[in-house]
Amino acid sequence: MNYILFDGDVRKSLLPFTYTKPVADLRVGILTIREKWENYLGSTTTTVTEEYLEEKYPMVELEQNILINASFCPTKSLVEKIKNLSENEAIFKGEDVIAFFTSDSQEEVNFEEYKQIEFDEELLQIKNTWDIFSLNNVAIQQDFDLITEGRTSQPIPEGTRFLNKENIFIEEGAEITFATLNATNGPIYVGKDAVIMEGCVVRGALAMCEHSVLKMGAKVYGATTLGPYCKVGGEISNSVLFGYSSKGHEGYLGNSVLGEWCNLGADTNNSNLKNNYAEVKLWNYETGRFTKTGLQFCGLMMGDHSKCGINTMFNTGTVIGVSANIYGSGFPRNFVPSFSWGGASGFTEYKTDKVFEVAEIVMKRRNINFNQVEQRILENVFEETKKYRNY
């Protein structure tokens, strides 16, 4: 069977992260949503997404296909029902379609003509940007169980202090030196060739993907995810870094999400709790205004390729778009549009030629080519986000 993941209605509520990638390629827990589905299905997947992303994330349609709503994370029982779908059948969770069968000869899909199968078990669904960190504890546990089932961890190195050994899994090539690992409140997963340097203190849940690094003396509170090649120092709590991003020095990051290719300058700090303990509001790209999250703790949302200089201070509930460059004293405003250059004293437009120049240098450091496909994606995001740059 051919499986296709589609963005669905949540794509806009997951901006700025879905400006540069489909919903399926967001990371929550240890794996991306796509990696979760491919593990459970035992099959590769393709994607229905925005037109300008199709060159990098194409769709492959065959004679028979099952389309899956990428905002939902898989479970064994859900995957079993999906694999058993037949023509004109769809699986629903309340008003939301989870998956449906279609063929290349169908001109349109009308769910009123489908047999609608209700799935009544609990599922993890990523509908808002803050779900990525607030549901990360559950997601790490689910991925930990999936990845480690029937496998044996590498031994915990001598000199490492630990609690709840059964909840710690170390992949081949990982290095841990004189660290403290407390897996009492959640699992600790140390991926292939990941590094935990001397003096790090970790309280699970923690997911370290391949080649990620915790620098000396880092303090980590769960539930935190470091995607591939991420580097983190200082203090971090309940945050998700998608991949290739760095918070390499002292400073605090809490209840936050960083996209790919982000960098936080030394001693960058974010607030995750308002002084009056009020509910946090976040910029909403759909409504064009700040909307309630229902959360008391909510920090920074930073899109791909964005950076900030040393000593940057972010207010509670700050949203930074794609390819922004922030510097200077004082607090920048709570919503910084994509391709912005500046800080609390004001912003100008960050020109694409400069953006591309930096992206090429940064990605080359990880032996990844900033090619024409990546450039065209950013050009589209630049045009799509012009309306927000009213400095």
Sequence and secondary structure as in RCSB ss.txt:
>XXXX:A:sequence
MNYILFDGDVRKSLLPFTYTKPVADLRVGILTIREKWENYLGSTTTTVTEEYLEEKYPMVELEQNILINASFCPT
KSLVEKIKNLSENEAIFKGEDVIAFFTSDSQEEVNFEEYKQIEFDEELLQIKNTWDIFSLNNVAIQQDFDLITEG
RTSQPIPEGTRFLNKENIFIEEGAEITFATLNATNGPIYVGKDAVIMEGCVVRGALAMCEHSVLKMGAKVYGATT
LGPYCKVGGEISNSVLFGYSSKGHEGYLGNSVLGEWCNLGADTNNSNLKNNYAEVKLWNYETGRFTKTGLQFCGL
MMGDHSKCGINTMFNTGTVIGVSANIYGSGFPRNFVPSFSWGGASGFTEYKTDKVFEVAEIVMKRRNINFNQVEQ
RILENVFEETKKYRNY
>XXXX:A:secstr
 EEEEE GGGTGGGTTGGGSS GGG B SSSBHHHHHHHHHTS EEEE  GGGTTTS     SEEEEEETTB   
HHHHHHHHT  TTEEEEETTEEEEEEEETT S   GGGSEEEE  S   B  STTHHHHTHHHHHHHHHHHHHTT
       TT EEE GGGEEE TT EE S EEE SSS EEE TT EE TT EEES EEE TT EE TT EEESSEE
E TT EE SEEES EEEES EE SSSEEES EEEET EE TT EE  B TT    EEEETTTTEEEE S SB  E
EE TT EE TT EE TTEEE SS EE SSS   SEE TTEEEETTEEEE  HHHHHHHHHHHHHTTT    HHHH
HHHHHHHHHTGGG   
